[in-house]
Amino acid sequence: MNVLKQLLSSLYSPKIISTFRFQGIGKTILYVFILSILSTIPAAYYLSSGLTEGLKGFDQTLKDELPSFSIEDGKLSAEADKPVEIKKEDFIIILDDTATYGEEEIKTKENAIGILHDRFVFAANGQAQSYEYSLLNMSLSKQDLIEISKQFNQLLPIFISILIAGIYLFSSFIKFIEVTILALFGLAFKNSLQRRLNFKQVWVLSAYATTLATVFFFIMDSLQVVVPSGFLLNWFVHLIVLYLVIKEVPATKKPLKTA
């Protein structure tokens, strides 16, 4: 409940945020981890739903609609004169042994599986992962891939959990770097405004100053709205909020001059 109050307070009141400078560093670190969870939710949701939907019909499509093919010596050979592209609802499956498609082309499809001339590419929500056949050190046929796909579907919940955990850890790492860099700007702000703050206090204020932009991009990502110049906007909001927060800290009192 306290974390929720701090989250709401950090959205609209620089004066309230300024009072958090006396808060313990452990509580602030926990708050940063919570912000990281918030920023991870949209990516995790769309990635997991994309994986689930994409692989749900892959077995049947692979079995009934794709021509026979085999993978030997790291190369794909298919019984088709040109690339085969099959659309299943919002998902696309591509079989191509002509090198017409590459990883970038699959990525632009947003949600797609590409069995390409030298690699397997999976794209979900515009994020692509590729695996070269040469790493397999074995031959594969269409039937082999059908069996592998069935087994992978059974392990999909574990795979998604590991993937989401990895996304969260990376997001947390980036968020801590972001807060630390922002705190360095905060030192310049506190010197300019003549506020008596140590680096730990500035770091704490910086953590809470990132709340507004984090919530904004959480909403935009949830709605799948692309924000133009998002990186610059994110940092602009961080810096403005932090400056206003430090400005709310009582100024250093100048000593009285004696006659």
Phi, psi and chi 1 to 4 in degrees:
 res  aa     phi    psi   chi1   chi2   chi3   chi4
   1 MET       -  -41.4 -175.6   61.5   70.7      -
   2 ASN   -63.0  -38.8  -72.5  -26.0      -      -
   3 VAL   -64.0  -40.3  172.0      -      -      -
   4 LEU   -62.9  -42.2 -179.8   59.5      -      -
   5 LYS   -62.6  -41.3  -71.6  180.0  179.5  177.9
   6 GLN   -65.8  -38.1  -71.1  172.2  -35.4      -
   7 LEU   -62.8  -46.9 -178.6   63.7      -      -
   8 LEU   -67.2  -39.5  -65.5  175.0      -      -
   9 SER   -64.5  -36.5  -61.2      -      -      -
  10 SER   -72.0  -11.3  -60.2      -      -      -
  11 LEU   -82.2  -26.0  -72.6  173.9      -      -
  12 TYR  -137.7   -7.8   64.6   84.8      -      -
  13 SER  -129.9   96.2  177.9      -      -      -
  14 PRO   -58.8  -31.8  -26.2   36.3      -      -
  15 LYS   -65.1  -41.2 -171.3  169.8 -175.1  177.6
  16 ILE   -69.4  -40.9  -66.8  178.5      -      -
  17 ILE   -59.2  -37.2  -62.5  176.2      -      -
  18 SER   -61.7  -26.0   68.6      -      -      -
  19 THR   -75.4  -13.9   63.5      -      -      -
  20 PHE   -77.2   -4.3  -64.8  158.4      -      -
  21 ARG   -63.9  -20.0   64.5 -171.6 -175.9  -83.9
  22 PHE   -90.9   -0.3  -58.7  114.1      -      -
  23 GLN   -71.8  148.8 -178.3  173.5  -86.4      -
  24 GLY   -65.5  149.4      -      -      -      -
  25 ILE   -66.4  -32.3 -166.8   68.6      -      -
  26 GLY   -62.8  -43.0      -      -      -      -
  27 LYS   -65.9  -36.1 -165.4  171.7 -177.1  180.0
  28 THR   -69.2  -40.1  -54.1      -      -      -
  29 ILE   -61.1  -41.5  -71.1  174.0      -      -
  30 LEU   -60.6  -40.3  175.2   61.4      -      -
  31 TYR   -63.3  -40.0 -175.4   79.4      -      -
  32 VAL   -63.8  -39.6  173.6      -      -      -
  33 PHE   -62.7  -37.1  -84.1  119.5      -      -
  34 ILE   -67.5  -40.9  -68.6  172.6      -      -
  35 LEU   -61.6  -35.5  -73.1 -178.3      -      -
  36 SER   -65.5  -38.7  -60.8      -      -      -
  37 ILE   -60.5  -44.7  -68.3  174.8      -      -
  38 LEU   -59.4  -44.8 -163.5   64.6      -      -
  39 SER   -73.1  -19.5   62.1      -      -      -
  40 THR   -85.5  -27.5  -59.0      -      -      -
  41 ILE   -53.6  -51.6  -71.4  173.6      -      -
  42 PRO   -59.8  -47.0  -23.5   35.2      -      -
  43 ALA   -62.8  -42.5      -      -      -      -
  44 ALA   -64.4  -41.8      -      -      -      -
  45 TYR   -64.7  -51.1  171.3   76.8      -      -
  46 TYR   -69.9  -33.3  -73.7  113.0      -      -
  47 LEU   -67.9  -45.7 -176.5   61.6      -      -
  48 SER   -67.6  -40.2   60.0      -      -      -
  49 SER   -68.2  -36.5   60.8      -      -      -
  50 GLY   -64.8  -42.5      -      -      -      -
  51 LEU   -62.7  -45.8  -82.6  168.3      -      -
  52 THR   -63.3  -49.0  -56.5      -      -      -
  53 GLU   -65.8  -38.5  -69.7  -60.4  -41.0      -
  54 GLY   -66.2  -41.4      -      -      -      -
  55 LEU   -84.8  -15.2  -66.6  174.2      -      -
  56 LYS   -59.9  -47.6 -174.6 -175.2  -65.3 -178.0
  57 GLY   -99.3    3.9      -      -      -      -
  58 PHE   -65.5  -41.1 -178.5   65.1      -      -
  59 ASP   -57.6  -49.5  -71.9  -17.4      -      -
  60 GLN   -66.8  -41.1 -161.3   63.5   34.9      -
  61 THR   -64.8  -43.4  -59.3      -      -      -
  62 LEU   -60.1  -38.6 -172.0   61.3      -      -
  63 LYS   -77.1  -41.8 -178.3  179.2  179.3 -179.0
  64 ASP  -102.2  -27.6  -61.2  -25.0      -      -
  65 GLU  -114.3  -25.0  -60.6 -175.9   45.9      -
  66 LEU   -85.3  141.7  -73.1 -179.7      -      -
  67 PRO   -69.3  164.1   24.6  -33.3      -      -
  68 SER   -63.1  146.0  -64.0      -      -      -
  69 PHE  -154.5  166.1   61.0   87.0      -      -
  70 SER  -147.1  155.9   62.4      -      -      -
  71 ILE  -121.8  114.8  -60.7  171.0      -      -
  72 GLU  -136.5  138.8  -66.0 -177.2    4.8      -
  73 ASP    53.4   36.6  -60.9  -37.0      -      -
  74 GLY    77.0   11.9      -      -      -      -
  75 LYS  -129.1  147.6  -61.3  -64.3  179.0 -177.4
  76 LEU   -93.3  138.0  171.3   69.2      -      -
  77 SER  -129.8  121.5  177.1      -      -      -
  78 ALA  -124.8  151.1      -      -      -      -
  79 GLU   -84.8   62.9  -65.5 -179.0    3.0      -
  80 ALA  -151.9  141.9      -      -      -      -
  81 ASP   -82.1  -18.2  -62.4  -31.2      -      -
  82 LYS  -146.4  166.7   59.4 -178.9 -178.8  179.4
  83 PRO   -57.0  140.0  -24.8   34.5      -      -
  84 VAL  -104.5  126.6  177.7      -      -      -
  85 GLU  -125.7  118.8 -176.3  172.5  -38.9      -
  86 ILE  -119.7  127.9  -60.3  171.8      -      -
  87 LYS  -103.1  127.4 -173.3  170.4 -175.8  179.3
  88 LYS  -120.3  100.6  -71.8  -71.1 -175.8  179.3
  89 GLU    54.5 -113.7  -63.0 -179.1   -3.2      -
  90 ASP   -98.3   14.2  -65.6  -32.1      -      -
  91 PHE  -122.3  145.1 -145.2   87.2      -      -
  92 ILE  -122.8  134.7  -62.5  173.1      -      -
  93 ILE  -115.7  127.9  -60.5  171.1      -      -
  94 ILE  -124.4  130.8  -65.1  169.6      -      -
  95 LEU  -117.6  119.9  177.7   69.6      -      -
  96 ASP  -148.1  113.2  173.1   31.7      -      -
  97 ASP  -106.8   13.3   64.5  -11.6      -      -
  98 THR  -101.6   -0.7   66.6      -      -      -
  99 ALA    66.8   20.2      -      -      -      -
 100 THR   -70.4  -39.9  -59.0      -      -      -
 101 TYR   -99.1  148.1  -73.4   87.1      -      -
 102 GLY  -131.6 -176.0      -      -      -      -
 103 GLU   -60.0  -40.8 -176.5  174.7  -15.5      -
 104 GLU   -65.0  -38.7  -73.6  -57.9  -44.7      -
 105 GLU   -65.2  -38.4  -75.3   75.7   15.0      -
 106 ILE   -67.8  -39.2  -59.1  -61.8      -      -
 107 LYS   -60.7  -38.4 -172.5  176.2 -179.6  179.6
 108 THR   -68.1  -15.9   58.4      -      -      -
 109 LYS   -76.7   -5.9  -59.0  -70.3 -175.8 -179.3
 110 GLU    71.3  -64.8  -69.1  -68.6  -34.3      -
 111 ASN  -126.6  105.5  -63.7  -60.4      -      -
 112 ALA  -158.5  156.7      -      -      -      -
 113 ILE  -120.7  125.9  -68.4  176.3      -      -
 114 GLY  -117.4  119.0      -      -      -      -
 115 ILE   -98.3   93.3  -53.7  172.2      -      -
 116 LEU   -98.1 -177.9  -52.8 -175.0      -      -
 117 HIS   -66.0  -27.9   70.5  -69.7      -      -
 118 ASP  -134.3    1.4   65.8  -17.6      -      -
 119 ARG  -158.9  161.7   67.9 -170.3   61.8 -154.0
 120 PHE  -103.8  127.5  179.4   84.8      -      -
 121 VAL  -123.8  131.6 -179.2      -      -      -
 122 PHE  -121.7  127.5 -176.1   87.8      -      -
 123 ALA  -122.0  130.9      -      -      -      -
 124 ALA  -135.6  123.1      -      -      -      -
 125 ASN    55.7   36.7 -164.1   32.6      -      -
 126 GLY    81.1    1.4      -      -      -      -
 127 GLN  -106.5  123.9  -59.2  -63.4  -43.8      -
 128 ALA  -111.3  145.1      -      -      -      -
 129 GLN  -128.0  135.3  -63.3  -71.6  -27.5      -
 130 SER  -125.7  150.1   67.2      -      -      -
 131 TYR  -137.1  118.2  -54.0   91.0      -      -
 132 GLU   -74.7  139.8  -65.4 -175.6    5.8      -
 133 TYR   -64.1  -29.0  -56.4  140.1      -      -
 134 SER   -62.3  -21.6   58.2      -      -      -
 135 LEU   -75.1  -16.1  -60.7  175.9      -      -
 136 LEU   -75.7  -32.9  -64.0  174.5      -      -
 137 ASN    55.6   37.4  -69.3  -38.4      -      -
 138 MET  -160.7  164.6   59.5 -177.0  -66.9      -
 139 SER   -95.7  146.8  -61.9      -      -      -
 140 LEU  -133.7  143.7  -77.3  175.5      -      -
 141 SER  -115.3  175.4   65.5      -      -      -
 142 LYS   -57.9  -43.1  175.9 -179.9  173.3  178.4
 143 GLN   -65.6  -38.7 -171.7   58.7   40.7      -
 144 ASP   -60.7  -42.9  -66.9  -29.8      -      -
 145 LEU   -66.8  -33.7 -162.6   56.6      -      -
 146 ILE   -62.1  -44.2  -70.3  173.1      -      -
 147 GLU   -66.0  -40.9  -66.9  -59.6  -39.9      -
 148 ILE   -63.2  -41.3  -68.4  172.3      -      -
 149 SER   -62.8  -40.1  179.1      -      -      -
 150 LYS   -63.2  -43.8  -72.3  179.9  179.5  178.6
 151 GLN   -65.8  -38.8  -66.5  174.2   12.5      -
 152 PHE   -65.0  -37.4 -174.0   76.1      -      -
 153 ASN   -60.3  -35.2  -84.7  -35.8      -      -
 154 GLN   -69.1  -31.5  -65.4  174.0   -8.2      -
 155 LEU   -93.9    1.0  -62.4  173.4      -      -
 156 LEU   -56.2  -44.4 -173.3   59.2      -      -
 157 PRO   -57.9  -39.6  -26.0   36.1      -      -
 158 ILE   -67.4  -43.9  -62.3  174.0      -      -
 159 PHE   -60.5  -44.1  178.0   76.5      -      -
 160 ILE   -64.1  -41.1  -71.6  176.7      -      -
 161 SER   -61.4  -44.1  -61.5      -      -      -
 162 ILE   -64.5  -41.1  -65.4  172.8      -      -
 163 LEU   -64.0  -44.1 -163.2   58.3      -      -
 164 ILE   -65.5  -39.9  -69.9  175.6      -      -
 165 ALA   -61.4  -40.6      -      -      -      -
 166 GLY   -64.7  -41.8      -      -      -      -
 167 ILE   -62.2  -42.0  -67.6  172.6      -      -
 168 TYR   -65.9  -43.8  171.7   65.7      -      -
 169 LEU   -63.1  -40.7  -69.5  174.7      -      -
 170 PHE   -66.4  -41.9  180.0   74.9      -      -
 171 SER   -62.8  -39.2  176.3      -      -      -
 172 SER   -65.3  -42.5  -61.9      -      -      -
 173 PHE   -60.0  -46.7  174.0   75.2      -      -
 174 ILE   -63.4  -39.2  -66.3  -61.4      -      -
 175 LYS   -65.4  -40.5  179.4   61.7   72.2  174.9
 176 PHE   -66.9  -39.0  -83.6   98.1      -      -
 177 ILE   -63.1  -43.0  -66.0  -64.9      -      -
 178 GLU   -60.0  -46.4 -176.0 -180.0   58.2      -
 179 VAL   -64.5  -40.7  171.2      -      -      -
 180 THR   -65.8  -43.2  -58.3      -      -      -
 181 ILE   -63.7  -40.9  -66.3  174.5      -      -
 182 LEU   -62.6  -36.5 -174.8   60.3      -      -
 183 ALA   -64.1  -32.5      -      -      -      -
 184 LEU   -65.3  -39.2  -64.3  176.8      -      -
 185 PHE   -65.3  -36.0  -76.8   99.3      -      -
 186 GLY   -61.7  -34.9      -      -      -      -
 187 LEU   -61.3  -39.6  -68.8  176.8      -      -
 188 ALA   -66.3  -40.3      -      -      -      -
 189 PHE   -63.4  -43.3  -68.7  157.5      -      -
 190 LYS   -70.2  -32.2   71.1  100.6  174.0  176.4
 191 ASN   -69.7  -40.9  -69.7  -27.6      -      -
 192 SER   -65.7  -39.0  173.3      -      -      -
 193 LEU   -89.9   -1.6  -64.3  169.3      -      -
 194 GLN    56.7   54.0  -64.3 -175.7  -31.2      -
 195 ARG  -106.5  139.2  -61.5  -51.7 -165.0 -105.2
 196 ARG   -88.3   95.5 -174.9  173.9  -67.0  171.6
 197 LEU  -138.7  139.0  -65.1  166.9      -      -
 198 ASN   -92.0  174.1   56.1   40.0      -      -
 199 PHE   -64.1  -35.6 -177.1   74.3      -      -
 200 LYS   -61.8  -42.3  174.7 -101.6 -178.3 -175.8
 201 GLN   -67.4  -39.6  -68.5  174.0  -37.5      -
 202 VAL   -65.0  -38.4  174.6      -      -      -
 203 TRP   -64.1  -42.2 -163.7   91.9      -      -
 204 VAL   -61.2  -47.3  168.7      -      -      -
 205 LEU   -63.3  -36.3  -63.9  179.2      -      -
 206 SER   -64.6  -39.5  -62.5      -      -      -
 207 ALA   -59.4  -45.3      -      -      -      -
 208 TYR   -74.4  -25.8  -74.5   96.7      -      -
 209 ALA   -69.4  -18.7      -      -      -      -
 210 THR   -83.0   -5.0   64.6      -      -      -
 211 THR   -61.7  -47.7  -55.5      -      -      -
 212 LEU   -58.5  -50.8 -178.9   60.3      -      -
 213 ALA   -66.2  -37.3      -      -      -      -
 214 THR   -62.7  -44.4  -60.3      -      -      -
 215 VAL   -66.3  -40.2  171.3      -      -      -
 216 PHE   -60.2  -48.8  171.3   76.5      -      -
 217 PHE   -72.3  -25.7  -79.3  100.3      -      -
 218 PHE   -62.3  -44.8  162.3   75.1      -      -
 219 ILE   -65.7  -45.4  -64.6  171.7      -      -
 220 MET   -63.6  -42.9  -67.2  -62.8  102.2      -
 221 ASP   -66.6  -36.6  -69.7  -16.8      -      -
 222 SER   -64.3  -35.5  -62.5      -      -      -
 223 LEU   -87.7   -0.8  -62.2  175.0      -      -
 224 GLN    56.9   42.6  -68.4 -171.7  -65.9      -
 225 VAL  -100.3  124.4  175.3      -      -      -
 226 VAL   -83.4  121.6  177.2      -      -      -
 227 VAL   -92.1  118.9  179.8      -      -      -
 228 PRO   -59.8  137.0  -21.8   33.2      -      -
 229 SER    51.3   45.4  -57.7      -      -      -
 230 GLY   -59.2  -39.6      -      -      -      -
 231 PHE   -61.7  -46.5  177.0   81.5      -      -
 232 LEU   -67.3  -40.4  -65.0  177.2      -      -
 233 LEU   -63.3  -42.0  178.0   61.4      -      -
 234 ASN   -56.7  -49.5  180.0   63.2      -      -
 235 TRP   -71.6  -32.9  -84.1   98.5      -      -
 236 PHE   -62.0  -45.1  176.3   76.0      -      -
 237 VAL   -66.1  -43.4  173.6      -      -      -
 238 HIS   -54.7  -49.8  -74.4  -11.8      -      -
 239 LEU   -67.5  -41.1  -68.1  169.4      -      -
 240 ILE   -63.9  -46.8  -68.8  -62.8      -      -
 241 VAL   -62.9  -44.6  172.8      -      -      -
 242 LEU   -63.4  -40.8 -178.0   58.8      -      -
 243 TYR   -61.2  -44.5  179.5   83.3      -      -
 244 LEU   -66.1  -35.5  -66.3  175.5      -      -
 245 VAL   -66.1  -49.0  167.5      -      -      -
 246 ILE   -64.4  -31.5  -67.5  177.9      -      -
 247 LYS   -65.0  -27.6 -166.2  175.2 -179.7 -178.8
 248 GLU   -78.7  -14.1  -69.8  -67.2  -23.5      -
 249 VAL   -71.5  133.7  175.0      -      -      -
 250 PRO   -54.6  136.8  -26.5   35.4      -      -
 251 ALA   -68.8  154.0      -      -      -      -
 252 THR   -66.0  127.7  -56.7      -      -      -
 253 LYS   -76.0  129.7  -66.9 -177.8  179.0  179.6
 254 LYS   -79.3  138.2  -64.8 -178.0  179.9  179.7
 255 PRO   -65.0  142.7   23.3  -32.8      -      -
 256 LEU   -72.0  138.1  -63.9  174.2      -      -
 257 LYS   -81.3  134.0  -67.4 -176.8  178.0 -180.0
 258 THR   -98.5  145.9   56.0      -      -      -
 259 ALA   -71.8      -      -      -      -      -
